[in-house]
Amino acid sequence: MEISIYEALNQAIMAQKTGNIKKAEIYYAAILKKEPDHPDVNHNMGVLAYTIGKVEPAIGFFKKAIENNPNVTQYWLSYINMLIEQNRMIEANETFEKACEKGITKDPFGEIKQKL
């Protein structure tokens, strides 16, 4: 029986949350086989890959998530925080600047405060 991508994503997230990394990876990989550009799955695979020490694959997943939906703040945060943790400050700064260009780093409360 085949399940929907939505159901598979939920199963993967649940597995990841409960620490069943292998099961999560299997679900995510199956989804990416059908939808290689799926931004949520690429982001979650980036988090998963980084969690198990696979930095370079994580970078690829984060980049793909951002490329396919640059409007999700969490994708940028995960990627930039990982780069900082890896002491890849030049890349982190460049990525932060790209996020600024997209308007992702704007704090709505800061904008409101300026208006007040």
Chimera marker file (.cmm) of the C-alpha trace (Angstrom):
<marker_set name="trace">
<marker id="1" x="0.000" y="0.000" z="0.000" r="1" g="1" b="0" radius="0.5"/>
<marker id="2" x="1.374" y="3.370" z="-1.014" r="1" g="1" b="0" radius="0.5"/>
<marker id="3" x="0.916" y="6.364" z="1.290" r="1" g="1" b="0" radius="0.5"/>
<marker id="4" x="0.697" y="10.013" z="0.282" r="1" g="1" b="0" radius="0.5"/>
<marker id="5" x="3.658" y="12.347" z="0.432" r="1" g="1" b="0" radius="0.5"/>
<marker id="6" x="1.912" y="14.252" z="3.211" r="1" g="1" b="0" radius="0.5"/>
<marker id="7" x="1.525" y="11.049" z="5.263" r="1" g="1" b="0" radius="0.5"/>
<marker id="8" x="5.118" y="10.021" z="4.563" r="1" g="1" b="0" radius="0.5"/>
<marker id="9" x="6.349" y="13.445" z="5.652" r="1" g="1" b="0" radius="0.5"/>
<marker id="10" x="4.383" y="13.204" z="8.895" r="1" g="1" b="0" radius="0.5"/>
<marker id="11" x="5.798" y="9.728" z="9.536" r="1" g="1" b="0" radius="0.5"/>
<marker id="12" x="9.326" y="11.004" z="8.848" r="1" g="1" b="0" radius="0.5"/>
<marker id="13" x="8.914" y="13.954" z="11.184" r="1" g="1" b="0" radius="0.5"/>
<marker id="14" x="7.548" y="11.734" z="13.938" r="1" g="1" b="0" radius="0.5"/>
<marker id="15" x="10.412" y="9.289" z="13.492" r="1" g="1" b="0" radius="0.5"/>
<marker id="16" x="12.944" y="12.123" z="13.585" r="1" g="1" b="0" radius="0.5"/>
<marker id="17" x="11.373" y="13.616" z="16.730" r="1" g="1" b="0" radius="0.5"/>
<marker id="18" x="11.483" y="10.260" z="18.500" r="1" g="1" b="0" radius="0.5"/>
<marker id="19" x="15.105" y="9.670" z="17.524" r="1" g="1" b="0" radius="0.5"/>
<marker id="20" x="14.479" y="6.995" z="14.919" r="1" g="1" b="0" radius="0.5"/>
<marker id="21" x="16.922" y="8.556" z="12.478" r="1" g="1" b="0" radius="0.5"/>
<marker id="22" x="17.093" y="5.589" z="10.117" r="1" g="1" b="0" radius="0.5"/>
<marker id="23" x="13.320" y="5.411" z="9.708" r="1" g="1" b="0" radius="0.5"/>
<marker id="24" x="13.117" y="9.182" z="9.152" r="1" g="1" b="0" radius="0.5"/>
<marker id="25" x="15.875" y="9.003" z="6.559" r="1" g="1" b="0" radius="0.5"/>
<marker id="26" x="14.062" y="6.220" z="4.693" r="1" g="1" b="0" radius="0.5"/>
<marker id="27" x="10.837" y="8.227" z="4.538" r="1" g="1" b="0" radius="0.5"/>
<marker id="28" x="12.582" y="11.448" z="3.516" r="1" g="1" b="0" radius="0.5"/>
<marker id="29" x="14.597" y="9.664" z="0.831" r="1" g="1" b="0" radius="0.5"/>
<marker id="30" x="11.429" y="8.057" z="-0.565" r="1" g="1" b="0" radius="0.5"/>
<marker id="31" x="9.736" y="11.449" z="-0.755" r="1" g="1" b="0" radius="0.5"/>
<marker id="32" x="12.751" y="13.052" z="-2.417" r="1" g="1" b="0" radius="0.5"/>
<marker id="33" x="12.795" y="10.260" z="-4.983" r="1" g="1" b="0" radius="0.5"/>
<marker id="34" x="9.313" y="11.389" z="-6.079" r="1" g="1" b="0" radius="0.5"/>
<marker id="35" x="9.713" y="15.110" z="-5.377" r="1" g="1" b="0" radius="0.5"/>
<marker id="36" x="13.422" y="16.011" z="-5.315" r="1" g="1" b="0" radius="0.5"/>
<marker id="37" x="12.706" y="19.732" z="-4.910" r="1" g="1" b="0" radius="0.5"/>
<marker id="38" x="10.346" y="19.432" z="-1.933" r="1" g="1" b="0" radius="0.5"/>
<marker id="39" x="11.567" y="22.276" z="0.323" r="1" g="1" b="0" radius="0.5"/>
<marker id="40" x="10.328" y="20.951" z="3.682" r="1" g="1" b="0" radius="0.5"/>
<marker id="41" x="11.814" y="17.534" z="3.072" r="1" g="1" b="0" radius="0.5"/>
<marker id="42" x="15.121" y="18.998" z="1.911" r="1" g="1" b="0" radius="0.5"/>
<marker id="43" x="15.251" y="21.169" z="5.026" r="1" g="1" b="0" radius="0.5"/>
<marker id="44" x="14.446" y="18.257" z="7.318" r="1" g="1" b="0" radius="0.5"/>
<marker id="45" x="17.008" y="16.065" z="5.563" r="1" g="1" b="0" radius="0.5"/>
<marker id="46" x="19.525" y="18.866" z="6.127" r="1" g="1" b="0" radius="0.5"/>
<marker id="47" x="18.750" y="18.879" z="9.834" r="1" g="1" b="0" radius="0.5"/>
<marker id="48" x="18.921" y="15.092" z="9.958" r="1" g="1" b="0" radius="0.5"/>
<marker id="49" x="22.192" y="14.929" z="8.010" r="1" g="1" b="0" radius="0.5"/>
<marker id="50" x="23.781" y="17.554" z="10.234" r="1" g="1" b="0" radius="0.5"/>
<marker id="51" x="22.569" y="15.744" z="13.360" r="1" g="1" b="0" radius="0.5"/>
<marker id="52" x="24.488" y="12.628" z="12.323" r="1" g="1" b="0" radius="0.5"/>
<marker id="53" x="27.602" y="14.570" z="11.329" r="1" g="1" b="0" radius="0.5"/>
<marker id="54" x="27.150" y="14.723" z="7.565" r="1" g="1" b="0" radius="0.5"/>
<marker id="55" x="27.893" y="18.423" z="7.082" r="1" g="1" b="0" radius="0.5"/>
<marker id="56" x="28.399" y="18.558" z="3.310" r="1" g="1" b="0" radius="0.5"/>
<marker id="57" x="25.182" y="16.687" z="2.476" r="1" g="1" b="0" radius="0.5"/>
<marker id="58" x="23.364" y="18.912" z="4.996" r="1" g="1" b="0" radius="0.5"/>
<marker id="59" x="24.592" y="21.998" z="3.145" r="1" g="1" b="0" radius="0.5"/>
<marker id="60" x="23.222" y="20.637" z="-0.124" r="1" g="1" b="0" radius="0.5"/>
<marker id="61" x="19.837" y="19.915" z="1.427" r="1" g="1" b="0" radius="0.5"/>
<marker id="62" x="19.610" y="23.346" z="3.070" r="1" g="1" b="0" radius="0.5"/>
<marker id="63" x="20.569" y="25.092" z="-0.170" r="1" g="1" b="0" radius="0.5"/>
<marker id="64" x="17.939" y="23.154" z="-2.088" r="1" g="1" b="0" radius="0.5"/>
<marker id="65" x="15.253" y="23.971" z="0.490" r="1" g="1" b="0" radius="0.5"/>
<marker id="66" x="16.092" y="27.679" z="0.286" r="1" g="1" b="0" radius="0.5"/>
<marker id="67" x="16.297" y="27.581" z="-3.502" r="1" g="1" b="0" radius="0.5"/>
<marker id="68" x="12.820" y="26.068" z="-3.738" r="1" g="1" b="0" radius="0.5"/>
<marker id="69" x="11.189" y="28.253" z="-1.083" r="1" g="1" b="0" radius="0.5"/>
<marker id="70" x="13.326" y="31.215" z="-0.006" r="1" g="1" b="0" radius="0.5"/>
<marker id="71" x="10.478" y="32.703" z="2.041" r="1" g="1" b="0" radius="0.5"/>
<marker id="72" x="10.722" y="30.260" z="4.960" r="1" g="1" b="0" radius="0.5"/>
<marker id="73" x="12.746" y="31.830" z="7.751" r="1" g="1" b="0" radius="0.5"/>
<marker id="74" x="13.484" y="28.488" z="9.428" r="1" g="1" b="0" radius="0.5"/>
<marker id="75" x="15.370" y="27.195" z="6.380" r="1" g="1" b="0" radius="0.5"/>
<marker id="76" x="17.732" y="30.180" z="6.528" r="1" g="1" b="0" radius="0.5"/>
<marker id="77" x="18.125" y="29.936" z="10.316" r="1" g="1" b="0" radius="0.5"/>
<marker id="78" x="18.969" y="26.243" z="10.246" r="1" g="1" b="0" radius="0.5"/>
<marker id="79" x="21.516" y="26.726" z="7.481" r="1" g="1" b="0" radius="0.5"/>
<marker id="80" x="23.173" y="29.809" z="8.970" r="1" g="1" b="0" radius="0.5"/>
<marker id="81" x="23.309" y="28.312" z="12.479" r="1" g="1" b="0" radius="0.5"/>
<marker id="82" x="24.906" y="25.160" z="11.115" r="1" g="1" b="0" radius="0.5"/>
<marker id="83" x="27.524" y="27.211" z="9.253" r="1" g="1" b="0" radius="0.5"/>
<marker id="84" x="28.277" y="29.173" z="12.436" r="1" g="1" b="0" radius="0.5"/>
<marker id="85" x="28.584" y="25.969" z="14.485" r="1" g="1" b="0" radius="0.5"/>
<marker id="86" x="31.011" y="24.667" z="11.858" r="1" g="1" b="0" radius="0.5"/>
<marker id="87" x="32.999" y="27.922" z="12.088" r="1" g="1" b="0" radius="0.5"/>
<marker id="88" x="32.327" y="28.630" z="8.430" r="1" g="1" b="0" radius="0.5"/>
<marker id="89" x="31.879" y="32.309" z="9.116" r="1" g="1" b="0" radius="0.5"/>
<marker id="90" x="32.443" y="33.608" z="5.589" r="1" g="1" b="0" radius="0.5"/>
<marker id="91" x="29.717" y="31.315" z="4.239" r="1" g="1" b="0" radius="0.5"/>
<marker id="92" x="27.465" y="32.177" z="7.188" r="1" g="1" b="0" radius="0.5"/>
<marker id="93" x="27.894" y="35.901" z="6.525" r="1" g="1" b="0" radius="0.5"/>
<marker id="94" x="27.271" y="35.485" z="2.794" r="1" g="1" b="0" radius="0.5"/>
<marker id="95" x="24.139" y="33.452" z="3.488" r="1" g="1" b="0" radius="0.5"/>
<marker id="96" x="22.945" y="35.997" z="6.035" r="1" g="1" b="0" radius="0.5"/>
<marker id="97" x="23.409" y="38.756" z="3.456" r="1" g="1" b="0" radius="0.5"/>
<marker id="98" x="21.348" y="36.769" z="0.936" r="1" g="1" b="0" radius="0.5"/>
<marker id="99" x="18.640" y="36.357" z="3.575" r="1" g="1" b="0" radius="0.5"/>
<marker id="100" x="18.713" y="40.122" z="4.155" r="1" g="1" b="0" radius="0.5"/>
<marker id="101" x="18.322" y="40.748" z="0.430" r="1" g="1" b="0" radius="0.5"/>
<marker id="102" x="15.240" y="38.509" z="0.444" r="1" g="1" b="0" radius="0.5"/>
<marker id="103" x="13.848" y="40.397" z="3.442" r="1" g="1" b="0" radius="0.5"/>
<marker id="104" x="13.885" y="37.299" z="5.622" r="1" g="1" b="0" radius="0.5"/>
<marker id="105" x="15.749" y="38.991" z="8.486" r="1" g="1" b="0" radius="0.5"/>
<marker id="106" x="13.257" y="41.799" z="8.969" r="1" g="1" b="0" radius="0.5"/>
<marker id="107" x="11.780" y="41.783" z="12.430" r="1" g="1" b="0" radius="0.5"/>
<marker id="108" x="8.205" y="43.032" z="12.281" r="1" g="1" b="0" radius="0.5"/>
<marker id="109" x="8.431" y="44.359" z="15.843" r="1" g="1" b="0" radius="0.5"/>
<marker id="110" x="11.531" y="46.375" z="14.974" r="1" g="1" b="0" radius="0.5"/>
<marker id="111" x="9.647" y="47.928" z="12.083" r="1" g="1" b="0" radius="0.5"/>
<marker id="112" x="6.677" y="48.733" z="14.318" r="1" g="1" b="0" radius="0.5"/>
<marker id="113" x="8.963" y="50.263" z="16.954" r="1" g="1" b="0" radius="0.5"/>
<marker id="114" x="10.488" y="52.536" z="14.322" r="1" g="1" b="0" radius="0.5"/>
<marker id="115" x="7.014" y="53.682" z="13.270" r="1" g="1" b="0" radius="0.5"/>
<marker id="116" x="6.067" y="54.404" z="16.886" r="1" g="1" b="0" radius="0.5"/>
<link id1="1" id2="2" r="1" g="1" b="0" radius="0.2"/>
<link id1="2" id2="3" r="1" g="1" b="0" radius="0.2"/>
<link id1="3" id2="4" r="1" g="1" b="0" radius="0.2"/>
<link id1="4" id2="5" r="1" g="1" b="0" radius="0.2"/>
<link id1="5" id2="6" r="1" g="1" b="0" radius="0.2"/>
<link id1="6" id2="7" r="1" g="1" b="0" radius="0.2"/>
<link id1="7" id2="8" r="1" g="1" b="0" radius="0.2"/>
<link id1="8" id2="9" r="1" g="1" b="0" radius="0.2"/>
<link id1="9" id2="10" r="1" g="1" b="0" radius="0.2"/>
<link id1="10" id2="11" r="1" g="1" b="0" radius="0.2"/>
<link id1="11" id2="12" r="1" g="1" b="0" radius="0.2"/>
<link id1="12" id2="13" r="1" g="1" b="0" radius="0.2"/>
<link id1="13" id2="14" r="1" g="1" b="0" radius="0.2"/>
<link id1="14" id2="15" r="1" g="1" b="0" radius="0.2"/>
<link id1="15" id2="16" r="1" g="1" b="0" radius="0.2"/>
<link id1="16" id2="17" r="1" g="1" b="0" radius="0.2"/>
<link id1="17" id2="18" r="1" g="1" b="0" radius="0.2"/>
<link id1="18" id2="19" r="1" g="1" b="0" radius="0.2"/>
<link id1="19" id2="20" r="1" g="1" b="0" radius="0.2"/>
<link id1="20" id2="21" r="1" g="1" b="0" radius="0.2"/>
<link id1="21" id2="22" r="1" g="1" b="0" radius="0.2"/>
<link id1="22" id2="23" r="1" g="1" b="0" radius="0.2"/>
<link id1="23" id2="24" r="1" g="1" b="0" radius="0.2"/>
<link id1="24" id2="25" r="1" g="1" b="0" radius="0.2"/>
<link id1="25" id2="26" r="1" g="1" b="0" radius="0.2"/>
<link id1="26" id2="27" r="1" g="1" b="0" radius="0.2"/>
<link id1="27" id2="28" r="1" g="1" b="0" radius="0.2"/>
<link id1="28" id2="29" r="1" g="1" b="0" radius="0.2"/>
<link id1="29" id2="30" r="1" g="1" b="0" radius="0.2"/>
<link id1="30" id2="31" r="1" g="1" b="0" radius="0.2"/>
<link id1="31" id2="32" r="1" g="1" b="0" radius="0.2"/>
<link id1="32" id2="33" r="1" g="1" b="0" radius="0.2"/>
<link id1="33" id2="34" r="1" g="1" b="0" radius="0.2"/>
<link id1="34" id2="35" r="1" g="1" b="0" radius="0.2"/>
<link id1="35" id2="36" r="1" g="1" b="0" radius="0.2"/>
<link id1="36" id2="37" r="1" g="1" b="0" radius="0.2"/>
<link id1="37" id2="38" r="1" g="1" b="0" radius="0.2"/>
<link id1="38" id2="39" r="1" g="1" b="0" radius="0.2"/>
<link id1="39" id2="40" r="1" g="1" b="0" radius="0.2"/>
<link id1="40" id2="41" r="1" g="1" b="0" radius="0.2"/>
<link id1="41" id2="42" r="1" g="1" b="0" radius="0.2"/>
<link id1="42" id2="43" r="1" g="1" b="0" radius="0.2"/>
<link id1="43" id2="44" r="1" g="1" b="0" radius="0.2"/>
<link id1="44" id2="45" r="1" g="1" b="0" radius="0.2"/>
<link id1="45" id2="46" r="1" g="1" b="0" radius="0.2"/>
<link id1="46" id2="47" r="1" g="1" b="0" radius="0.2"/>
<link id1="47" id2="48" r="1" g="1" b="0" radius="0.2"/>
<link id1="48" id2="49" r="1" g="1" b="0" radius="0.2"/>
<link id1="49" id2="50" r="1" g="1" b="0" radius="0.2"/>
<link id1="50" id2="51" r="1" g="1" b="0" radius="0.2"/>
<link id1="51" id2="52" r="1" g="1" b="0" radius="0.2"/>
<link id1="52" id2="53" r="1" g="1" b="0" radius="0.2"/>
<link id1="53" id2="54" r="1" g="1" b="0" radius="0.2"/>
<link id1="54" id2="55" r="1" g="1" b="0" radius="0.2"/>
<link id1="55" id2="56" r="1" g="1" b="0" radius="0.2"/>
<link id1="56" id2="57" r="1" g="1" b="0" radius="0.2"/>
<link id1="57" id2="58" r="1" g="1" b="0" radius="0.2"/>
<link id1="58" id2="59" r="1" g="1" b="0" radius="0.2"/>
<link id1="59" id2="60" r="1" g="1" b="0" radius="0.2"/>
<link id1="60" id2="61" r="1" g="1" b="0" radius="0.2"/>
<link id1="61" id2="62" r="1" g="1" b="0" radius="0.2"/>
<link id1="62" id2="63" r="1" g="1" b="0" radius="0.2"/>
<link id1="63" id2="64" r="1" g="1" b="0" radius="0.2"/>
<link id1="64" id2="65" r="1" g="1" b="0" radius="0.2"/>
<link id1="65" id2="66" r="1" g="1" b="0" radius="0.2"/>
<link id1="66" id2="67" r="1" g="1" b="0" radius="0.2"/>
<link id1="67" id2="68" r="1" g="1" b="0" radius="0.2"/>
<link id1="68" id2="69" r="1" g="1" b="0" radius="0.2"/>
<link id1="69" id2="70" r="1" g="1" b="0" radius="0.2"/>
<link id1="70" id2="71" r="1" g="1" b="0" radius="0.2"/>
<link id1="71" id2="72" r="1" g="1" b="0" radius="0.2"/>
<link id1="72" id2="73" r="1" g="1" b="0" radius="0.2"/>
<link id1="73" id2="74" r="1" g="1" b="0" radius="0.2"/>
<link id1="74" id2="75" r="1" g="1" b="0" radius="0.2"/>
<link id1="75" id2="76" r="1" g="1" b="0" radius="0.2"/>
<link id1="76" id2="77" r="1" g="1" b="0" radius="0.2"/>
<link id1="77" id2="78" r="1" g="1" b="0" radius="0.2"/>
<link id1="78" id2="79" r="1" g="1" b="0" radius="0.2"/>
<link id1="79" id2="80" r="1" g="1" b="0" radius="0.2"/>
<link id1="80" id2="81" r="1" g="1" b="0" radius="0.2"/>
<link id1="81" id2="82" r="1" g="1" b="0" radius="0.2"/>
<link id1="82" id2="83" r="1" g="1" b="0" radius="0.2"/>
<link id1="83" id2="84" r="1" g="1" b="0" radius="0.2"/>
<link id1="84" id2="85" r="1" g="1" b="0" radius="0.2"/>
<link id1="85" id2="86" r="1" g="1" b="0" radius="0.2"/>
<link id1="86" id2="87" r="1" g="1" b="0" radius="0.2"/>
<link id1="87" id2="88" r="1" g="1" b="0" radius="0.2"/>
<link id1="88" id2="89" r="1" g="1" b="0" radius="0.2"/>
<link id1="89" id2="90" r="1" g="1" b="0" radius="0.2"/>
<link id1="90" id2="91" r="1" g="1" b="0" radius="0.2"/>
<link id1="91" id2="92" r="1" g="1" b="0" radius="0.2"/>
<link id1="92" id2="93" r="1" g="1" b="0" radius="0.2"/>
<link id1="93" id2="94" r="1" g="1" b="0" radius="0.2"/>
<link id1="94" id2="95" r="1" g="1" b="0" radius="0.2"/>
<link id1="95" id2="96" r="1" g="1" b="0" radius="0.2"/>
<link id1="96" id2="97" r="1" g="1" b="0" radius="0.2"/>
<link id1="97" id2="98" r="1" g="1" b="0" radius="0.2"/>
<link id1="98" id2="99" r="1" g="1" b="0" radius="0.2"/>
<link id1="99" id2="100" r="1" g="1" b="0" radius="0.2"/>
<link id1="100" id2="101" r="1" g="1" b="0" radius="0.2"/>
<link id1="101" id2="102" r="1" g="1" b="0" radius="0.2"/>
<link id1="102" id2="103" r="1" g="1" b="0" radius="0.2"/>
<link id1="103" id2="104" r="1" g="1" b="0" radius="0.2"/>
<link id1="104" id2="105" r="1" g="1" b="0" radius="0.2"/>
<link id1="105" id2="106" r="1" g="1" b="0" radius="0.2"/>
<link id1="106" id2="107" r="1" g="1" b="0" radius="0.2"/>
<link id1="107" id2="108" r="1" g="1" b="0" radius="0.2"/>
<link id1="108" id2="109" r="1" g="1" b="0" radius="0.2"/>
<link id1="109" id2="110" r="1" g="1" b="0" radius="0.2"/>
<link id1="110" id2="111" r="1" g="1" b="0" radius="0.2"/>
<link id1="111" id2="112" r="1" g="1" b="0" radius="0.2"/>
<link id1="112" id2="113" r="1" g="1" b="0" radius="0.2"/>
<link id1="113" id2="114" r="1" g="1" b="0" radius="0.2"/>
<link id1="114" id2="115" r="1" g="1" b="0" radius="0.2"/>
<link id1="115" id2="116" r="1" g="1" b="0" radius="0.2"/>
</marker_set>
